[in-house]
Amino acid sequence: MENFVFISPNYPESYWMFCRGLKRMGARVLAVIDTDYDNLHPELKRNIDECYKVSSFHNYDEVYKAVAYFAFKYGKPDWIESNNEAWLDLDARLRDDFHLASGFSLKQIQEFQSKSAMKSYYEKAGLKVAPYCLPHSLEEAKAFARENGWNLVLKPDVGVGASYTWHIHDEQEMDRYWHEAEQIGLQMILEKFIKGNVTTLDGLADGEGRIRFLSGMNYVSNCMDSVQNHDSIGTYYNFEISPERQQIANQVIQAFGIRNRFFHGEYFELTEDQPGLGHKGDLVALEMNFRPPGGFCPDLINYSFDEDIYSLWAQVLLEQKCPVHEKAKYSAGFVGRRTGVNYRNSVEFLMDKYSSELIGVEVLPPAFASAMGDVTIKARFTSPERRDEFYRDSFAKY
């Protein structure tokens, strides 16, 4: 029986399903949690063998002692994972200290979290990336702008989501946002703005770097505009991935050396020909994430494929295989709508018109609403035409 130490299966709440997948595959599931046992989801309690509470995952000594306790009682861990962006460094440091080779080392994961470092791996895979610089002064940033034009994106070189990300159109905005960036004290990356729609290649790679599961998500708008301009947002999973994009995914996984884990690769699909980058429809690399796609995207994968991605992950890690899915049965997605926006169609109208496709409606807490909308509507479709109609109806304004 393999010993699997799962870090923070209590948050996000849906992560109890990873533990269920591990139990189904016969693993001993040992959970490190930061909340009282009585607060755990009942299904999480049923799918772990033992848990150890720490006061904070930021207290490394406590977390180390938790894993050491499990190692003393059950034997050396075979796996230590969280599948959570916030704890990737923690996972890797623990793997290093307990001499596990079943995942990235701390040195590897810290390099991969740098957006500028990611670009070299994407280029190794044969993909184009946006021209960029790592400015250390406002003068350096302006010099890059004079060379590449005043249509730029400024964001942290290491960061999650679209926080502290700004679209810059002129020198005045550069002065303003550079000053704001100085206040947060992070190294920023300045990139040329790419005219493209964000699309993803998400999946699972086994211990040899073979892709065992692959899906692709399209953004109907983008996360940066959603946060910065308080815009509506939407995403959906595609019915299938073209052979060309399957090949791109394979090349990227080999370039990064991704093994035994989720990957969530983000790309720009060019909306017009752009010199030095490619033709309309080509992919330009954006970022690579070594975790599942965020929020409720894993559930959208499940609704698209009539599958359990949480169990597929466990099966890939523990058995190095999973069922083949050449295409999805449905295209599941969501729209995130903002309070205070004068939408043409009410939520009630959408729920009625798309009742046969509706998955659910949810009001999000502020922590998630900033990027994903105040009210989300999830649905799945059997045709792209019906899906596109749903997004037009959902985003239409007076």
VMD Tcl script that draws the C-alpha trace (Angstrom):
set ca {
  {0.00 0.00 0.00}
  {1.38 3.39 -1.01}
  {1.47 6.18 1.56}
  {0.04 9.39 0.15}
  {0.37 12.56 2.22}
  {-2.18 15.10 0.99}
  {-1.59 18.70 2.04}
  {-4.73 20.77 2.71}
  {-7.45 18.48 1.34}
  {-9.95 20.59 3.29}
  {-9.51 23.64 1.03}
  {-10.77 24.08 -1.59}
  {-13.68 22.03 -0.26}
  {-14.00 19.97 -3.45}
  {-10.49 18.57 -2.92}
  {-11.90 15.82 -0.72}
  {-12.62 14.13 -4.04}
  {-8.87 13.72 -4.65}
  {-8.74 11.72 -1.42}
  {-11.70 9.63 -2.58}
  {-9.85 8.89 -5.81}
  {-6.75 7.83 -3.90}
  {-8.75 5.52 -1.63}
  {-10.38 3.92 -4.65}
  {-6.91 3.14 -5.97}
  {-5.94 1.50 -2.68}
  {-3.66 4.17 -1.24}
  {-3.29 5.01 2.43}
  {-4.38 8.66 2.58}
  {-2.74 10.78 5.28}
  {-4.06 14.33 5.48}
  {-2.40 17.44 6.87}
  {-5.13 19.95 7.72}
  {-5.31 23.43 9.26}
  {-8.82 23.27 10.70}
  {-10.54 21.28 13.41}
  {-11.49 17.73 12.53}
  {-15.14 18.48 13.25}
  {-15.09 21.12 10.49}
  {-14.06 18.67 7.79}
  {-16.44 17.66 5.01}
  {-18.03 14.32 5.98}
  {-16.82 12.75 2.73}
  {-13.25 13.87 3.47}
  {-13.42 12.16 6.86}
  {-14.57 8.95 5.16}
  {-11.72 9.00 2.63}
  {-8.66 9.55 4.81}
  {-6.89 7.08 7.06}
  {-5.60 9.68 9.49}
  {-5.17 13.44 9.70}
  {-2.79 15.74 11.54}
  {-3.76 19.31 12.33}
  {-1.30 22.21 12.08}
  {-1.97 25.79 13.08}
  {-0.81 27.11 9.70}
  {0.68 25.75 6.50}
  {3.04 28.74 6.66}
  {4.68 27.16 9.73}
  {7.05 24.74 8.03}
  {8.30 23.14 11.23}
  {4.76 22.12 12.15}
  {4.03 20.68 8.73}
  {7.36 18.84 8.72}
  {6.52 17.30 12.10}
  {3.16 16.18 10.73}
  {4.80 14.32 7.85}
  {7.49 12.94 10.16}
  {4.76 11.56 12.42}
  {3.15 9.81 9.45}
  {6.54 8.48 8.33}
  {7.25 7.08 11.83}
  {3.82 5.44 12.09}
  {3.27 4.17 8.55}
  {6.67 4.24 6.85}
  {8.25 6.67 4.42}
  {5.72 8.60 2.27}
  {5.58 7.69 -1.38}
  {3.82 10.90 -2.40}
  {3.38 14.41 -1.01}
  {1.00 16.65 -2.98}
  {-1.59 19.38 -2.53}
  {-2.61 20.19 -6.14}
  {-2.85 23.76 -4.84}
  {-0.86 26.69 -6.28}
  {-0.46 28.18 -2.80}
  {1.38 25.11 -1.49}
  {3.49 23.98 -4.46}
  {6.65 25.28 -2.75}
  {5.64 23.57 0.49}
  {5.01 20.25 -1.28}
  {8.38 20.42 -2.99}
  {10.31 21.36 0.15}
  {8.76 18.43 2.00}
  {9.62 16.08 -0.88}
  {13.23 17.29 -0.73}
  {13.47 16.82 3.03}
  {11.92 13.34 2.92}
  {13.97 12.38 -0.16}
  {11.06 11.75 -2.52}
  {11.53 11.76 -6.28}
  {7.81 11.49 -7.07}
  {7.45 15.20 -7.86}
  {9.31 18.42 -8.58}
  {12.07 19.56 -6.25}
  {11.91 22.98 -4.61}
  {14.56 24.31 -7.00}
  {12.53 23.16 -10.01}
  {9.18 24.47 -8.85}
  {10.59 27.87 -7.89}
  {12.13 28.25 -11.35}
  {8.90 27.20 -13.03}
  {6.89 29.77 -11.08}
  {8.77 32.57 -12.82}
  {6.91 33.73 -15.93}
  {10.16 34.78 -17.57}
  {11.76 31.38 -16.90}
  {8.69 29.62 -18.31}
  {9.30 31.31 -21.64}
  {12.60 29.51 -22.21}
  {10.88 26.13 -21.73}
  {8.07 27.09 -24.09}
  {10.65 28.17 -26.66}
  {12.41 24.84 -26.18}
  {9.08 23.25 -27.12}
  {9.07 25.28 -30.35}
  {6.49 27.89 -29.36}
  {6.61 31.64 -29.73}
  {6.35 33.87 -26.65}
  {5.56 37.55 -26.20}
  {8.61 39.88 -26.25}
  {9.37 40.89 -22.68}
  {11.80 42.43 -20.23}
  {12.35 42.38 -16.47}
  {12.69 46.10 -15.77}
  {14.46 47.26 -12.63}
  {13.56 50.89 -13.12}
  {10.89 53.05 -14.74}
  {13.48 54.17 -17.28}
  {14.10 50.56 -18.36}
  {10.36 49.98 -18.67}
  {9.93 53.07 -20.85}
  {12.87 52.07 -23.04}
  {11.16 48.72 -23.69}
  {7.93 50.57 -24.52}
  {9.67 52.86 -27.00}
  {11.06 49.78 -28.78}
  {7.88 47.67 -28.70}
  {5.07 50.21 -28.66}
  {2.62 51.44 -26.04}
  {0.46 48.35 -25.87}
  {1.91 46.41 -22.96}
  {1.09 44.25 -19.96}
  {2.80 44.77 -16.59}
  {2.47 42.00 -14.00}
  {4.49 40.19 -11.29}
  {7.08 37.78 -12.67}
  {5.94 35.36 -9.96}
  {2.27 35.61 -9.14}
  {-1.10 33.87 -9.29}
  {-4.09 34.93 -11.34}
  {-4.57 38.49 -12.58}
  {-3.79 40.41 -9.37}
  {-1.52 43.42 -9.88}
  {-1.79 43.01 -13.64}
  {-2.22 46.12 -15.77}
  {-2.79 46.82 -19.45}
  {-0.69 49.88 -20.34}
  {-1.49 52.13 -23.30}
  {0.65 55.25 -22.78}
  {3.39 56.88 -20.75}
  {0.98 58.28 -18.16}
  {-0.37 54.82 -17.40}
  {3.18 53.50 -17.20}
  {4.06 56.14 -14.58}
  {0.92 55.34 -12.58}
  {1.14 51.55 -12.63}
  {4.89 51.43 -12.13}
  {4.40 53.47 -8.96}
  {1.72 51.00 -7.80}
  {4.02 48.08 -8.62}
  {6.80 49.61 -6.51}
  {4.46 49.57 -3.52}
  {4.05 45.78 -3.63}
  {7.80 45.24 -3.91}
  {7.71 42.43 -6.48}
  {9.85 41.91 -9.56}
  {7.62 42.79 -12.50}
  {7.65 41.47 -16.03}
  {6.71 43.80 -18.89}
  {5.39 42.13 -22.04}
  {4.14 43.20 -25.41}
  {0.35 42.87 -25.54}
  {-0.75 39.94 -27.70}
  {-3.91 40.24 -29.78}
  {-5.41 36.86 -29.05}
  {-7.98 34.90 -27.10}
  {-6.79 32.83 -24.15}
  {-7.11 29.09 -24.56}
  {-5.70 26.26 -22.47}
  {-4.42 22.72 -22.77}
  {-5.14 20.97 -19.46}
  {-4.40 17.40 -18.58}
  {-2.58 14.65 -16.72}
  {0.90 13.32 -17.42}
  {2.23 10.01 -16.13}
  {5.69 9.12 -14.83}
  {7.15 8.96 -18.34}
  {5.66 12.27 -19.42}
  {2.96 10.60 -21.51}
  {-0.25 12.57 -21.61}
  {-2.99 10.29 -20.32}
  {-5.80 12.86 -20.36}
  {-6.09 16.10 -22.35}
  {-8.75 18.78 -22.50}
  {-8.88 22.36 -23.73}
  {-10.66 25.41 -22.35}
  {-11.48 28.67 -24.14}
  {-12.00 32.00 -22.41}
  {-14.94 33.97 -23.77}
  {-13.34 37.07 -22.21}
  {-10.19 37.23 -20.11}
  {-9.32 37.21 -16.43}
  {-7.20 40.38 -16.61}
  {-10.08 42.46 -18.00}
  {-12.46 40.85 -15.52}
  {-10.34 42.02 -12.58}
  {-9.10 45.35 -13.97}
  {-12.27 46.55 -15.71}
  {-14.89 44.64 -13.70}
  {-15.96 42.91 -16.93}
  {-18.03 39.76 -17.26}
  {-16.10 36.58 -17.88}
  {-16.77 33.13 -19.25}
  {-15.02 29.90 -20.18}
  {-15.97 26.60 -21.74}
  {-14.28 23.29 -22.50}
  {-13.93 22.23 -26.11}
  {-15.41 19.08 -27.58}
  {-12.05 17.92 -28.91}
  {-8.40 18.89 -29.35}
  {-6.93 19.03 -32.86}
  {-3.95 16.76 -33.66}
  {-1.78 19.88 -34.05}
  {-2.59 21.02 -30.53}
  {-2.16 17.54 -29.13}
  {1.35 17.65 -30.56}
  {1.98 21.07 -28.99}
  {0.86 19.74 -25.61}
  {3.23 16.77 -25.95}
  {6.17 18.99 -26.87}
  {5.48 21.31 -23.93}
  {5.21 18.48 -21.41}
  {8.55 17.09 -22.57}
  {10.21 20.52 -22.51}
  {9.13 21.18 -18.93}
  {9.72 17.59 -17.83}
  {6.23 17.28 -16.34}
  {5.75 13.92 -14.67}
  {3.01 12.42 -12.49}
  {0.90 15.53 -12.22}
  {-1.70 17.88 -13.58}
  {-0.75 20.59 -16.02}
  {-2.70 23.72 -16.94}
  {-1.05 25.42 -19.90}
  {-2.29 28.83 -21.06}
  {-1.87 30.17 -24.58}
  {-2.94 33.05 -26.78}
  {-4.79 32.00 -29.93}
  {-3.92 34.83 -32.32}
  {-6.93 36.72 -33.66}
  {-4.90 38.19 -36.53}
  {-1.51 37.77 -38.18}
  {1.22 39.31 -36.02}
  {4.80 39.71 -37.32}
  {7.32 37.60 -35.44}
  {4.62 35.66 -33.61}
  {2.51 33.84 -36.15}
  {-0.65 33.74 -38.20}
  {-4.26 33.99 -37.14}
  {-5.19 30.85 -35.18}
  {-1.61 30.05 -34.11}
  {-0.79 29.59 -30.43}
  {1.61 31.84 -28.54}
  {2.64 30.57 -25.10}
  {1.45 32.45 -22.03}
  {1.96 30.49 -18.78}
  {2.29 26.96 -17.45}
  {0.75 25.89 -14.15}
  {1.64 22.60 -12.46}
  {-1.75 22.00 -10.90}
  {-5.37 21.51 -11.95}
  {-7.11 24.48 -13.57}
  {-8.49 26.76 -10.88}
  {-11.89 27.33 -9.34}
  {-14.58 24.94 -10.45}
  {-12.87 24.12 -13.75}
  {-12.18 20.50 -12.69}
  {-15.93 20.11 -12.27}
  {-16.49 21.57 -15.75}
  {-14.12 18.90 -17.07}
  {-16.23 16.28 -15.31}
  {-19.44 17.68 -16.80}
  {-17.85 17.79 -20.26}
  {-16.54 14.24 -20.24}
  {-19.05 12.57 -17.89}
  {-15.99 11.66 -15.87}
  {-14.31 12.01 -12.48}
  {-11.06 13.90 -13.06}
  {-10.21 13.56 -9.35}
  {-10.17 9.78 -9.69}
  {-8.37 9.89 -13.06}
  {-5.55 11.84 -11.38}
  {-5.22 9.18 -8.68}
  {-5.28 6.41 -11.27}
  {-2.55 8.05 -13.37}
  {-0.29 8.48 -10.34}
  {-0.86 5.08 -8.77}
  {-1.45 2.87 -11.82}
  {0.16 4.95 -14.60}
  {-2.93 4.69 -16.77}
  {-6.51 5.88 -17.15}
  {-9.35 5.50 -19.68}
  {-8.77 7.14 -23.06}
  {-11.01 10.11 -23.90}
  {-10.60 11.17 -27.50}
  {-13.25 13.87 -27.22}
  {-15.78 15.25 -24.77}
  {-19.48 14.36 -24.84}
  {-20.44 17.92 -23.92}
  {-18.99 21.42 -23.81}
  {-19.42 22.62 -20.21}
  {-18.74 26.19 -19.20}
  {-19.72 29.10 -17.04}
  {-20.46 32.81 -17.25}
  {-19.53 35.17 -14.44}
  {-21.81 38.20 -14.26}
  {-21.27 41.40 -12.29}
  {-23.68 43.11 -9.95}
  {-24.51 46.63 -11.09}
  {-24.26 45.81 -14.81}
  {-27.40 46.47 -16.86}
  {-27.73 43.08 -18.55}
  {-30.42 42.63 -21.18}
  {-31.40 39.19 -19.89}
  {-31.99 38.30 -16.26}
  {-30.57 35.24 -14.54}
  {-34.13 33.91 -14.33}
  {-34.55 34.29 -18.10}
  {-31.32 32.37 -18.71}
  {-32.28 29.65 -16.26}
  {-35.59 29.19 -18.05}
  {-34.30 29.32 -21.64}
  {-31.38 26.97 -20.93}
  {-33.11 24.81 -18.33}
  {-32.22 21.56 -20.11}
  {-28.51 22.54 -20.22}
  {-28.30 24.23 -16.83}
  {-25.87 22.83 -14.23}
  {-26.31 25.44 -11.53}
  {-26.26 29.08 -10.42}
  {-24.02 30.27 -7.61}
  {-23.29 33.55 -5.82}
  {-19.52 33.69 -5.20}
  {-17.76 35.09 -2.13}
  {-15.67 38.26 -2.68}
  {-12.35 36.36 -2.80}
  {-13.47 34.54 -5.95}
  {-15.86 37.16 -7.34}
  {-13.07 39.60 -8.24}
  {-11.86 37.26 -10.99}
  {-14.88 35.07 -11.73}
  {-17.92 37.31 -11.31}
  {-20.46 37.87 -8.55}
  {-23.00 35.41 -9.96}
  {-21.94 32.38 -11.98}
  {-24.14 30.31 -14.26}
  {-22.85 26.88 -15.29}
  {-24.26 24.88 -18.20}
  {-23.24 22.21 -20.68}
  {-24.10 21.88 -24.34}
  {-24.21 19.30 -27.10}
  {-23.50 21.78 -29.92}
  {-21.23 24.83 -30.30}
  {-24.11 26.81 -31.81}
  {-26.31 26.45 -28.73}
  {-23.33 27.19 -26.48}
  {-22.47 30.38 -28.37}
  {-26.10 31.51 -28.12}
  {-25.91 31.05 -24.35}
  {-22.88 33.32 -24.09}
  {-24.44 35.98 -26.31}
  {-27.57 35.99 -24.18}
  {-25.58 36.04 -20.95}
  {-23.31 38.95 -21.88}
  {-25.81 41.12 -23.77}
  {-26.27 44.60 -22.25}
  {-28.64 47.48 -22.85}
}
mol new
graphics top color blue
foreach p $ca { graphics top sphere $p radius 0.5 }
foreach p [lrange $ca 0 end-1] q [lrange $ca 1 end] { graphics top cylinder $p $q radius 0.2 }
display resetview
